[in-house]
Structures are given as structure tokens and as C-alpha cells.
Amino acid sequence: MTIARVRGVPVYVHWTLGLLLAAWVGFAGIQGWSMLASAVVGVLFFASVLAHEVGHVVVAQRYGVVTRRIVLLPIGGAAQMERRPLSPLEDLMISLAGPAVNLGIGAVLLPLGMATGIEMLVRIGLVNLALGLFNLIPAFPMDGGRVLRAVLTELFGADRASDWTLAVGGVFATAFFVLGSLVPEIGLLLLAIVMGTMQWREYRVQRRLRVLQGA
């Protein structure tokens, strides 16, 4: 479902997001939150995810990269951009833009909430700090994976950078899976599966590109 257009880019919401928000409201109610407060936190969380994606879009547009759409999913958001060759600097700046937005929001809201005693501001500030830092993990599909690849590309070339980035991502995915199995924590297991799937997809894309380049 299309809910808005931001800088000319349509924003879509997957229907499963409604189920997640309903589940969150129910869980928060069990924890003693009011239904209104839990609903507001849930909506503001995905507003923070949207702000993250818009950060990517703004910087991408400065480099002439077209964003086809932004999709909000239960696992987060995705700005679907055209695939074209990017310089390491362009890739780095586009990748850092999303986490930078969240860290900036958190840096403003958290002190403001603590100074005013408004708990909602504190919560949303912490959510944004967590989003920003989490997305800097150097593994696909997090932005940190692209940041790492951009830096390594500048130092060692594109092929070696992609190989090493996927190797580092594999270590993180394996670690999350083992930790999620030991705790146990279903969230970590799902995260590990998503990371592994995305890295396998990226590996196939890189392999296909190398075959085409060899031809």
C-alpha cells in the first residue's frame, strides 16, 4: 500500500507491518503500557526507519542515483535504488547517510527527553541510537556492510573487497545464529537467517558480474 511520496519517491507499506504493530501493542499491554502509548511508540519506530531510508535517498539523489521506491517491512525498511557503478566515496556516503540520520535524531531527543522528563522522547531517542548503531554492523544487509566494502574497495580493489566483506558478514551471521541458539532468542535466529540469505544473494550477484566481466 502506498502511503506517501518523499522527494518524489513512493513509500510503500507491506501489509504484514500491520500485523507486527498489532502484536507489538498486545505485547506492550502485557508489560503494563497503555494501548495508546504502545501504538505511538510503534508508529514512531517505523517513522524512524522511514527517516533512515530518506537519509539514503537524499544523498543518493545528490549523486544522481534514482530511488525507485521505499518499502517498509516488519524487518525494517529498504530504499530500492537503481544498480549502477558507484565510486567507493559515493557508496560510502550513501551508506552512512541512513545511520547518520538516526544517530542525529537520537542525539537530539535523548538529552531533550532526559532534561524535560518526557519518557516518550527518551524511548524514541534510544530507539534511534540503537537503529543507527545496529546498522553500522559490518555485514550485509546492514549499511555497515556497504561501508566496509567501500573502504576495502578503495584500498584493495572491488573483487577482494566484496570477498572480504562477505566473509566478515558470514562470521557475524554465524555468531548471531549460535548465540540465538544458546540463549535461546528467536530474534537473533531470524536475524542470522536474514543476514545469511542476503549475503548469499549478494554473493550470487557478484559472481554473475564477474562472469559478465570475464566475457
Secondary structure, DSSP 4 states (H G I P E B T S, - for coil): -EEEEETTEEEEE-THHHHHHHHHHHHHHHTT--HHHHHHHHHHHHHHHHHHHHHHHHHHHHTTPPEEEEEEETTEEEEEE------HHHHHHHHHHHHHHHHHHHHHHHHHHHHHT-HHHHHHHHHHHHHHHHTTSSSTTSHHHHHHHHHHHHHH-HHHHHHHHHHHHHHHHHHHHHHHHHTT-HHHHHHHHHHHHHHHHHHHHHHHHHHHHH-
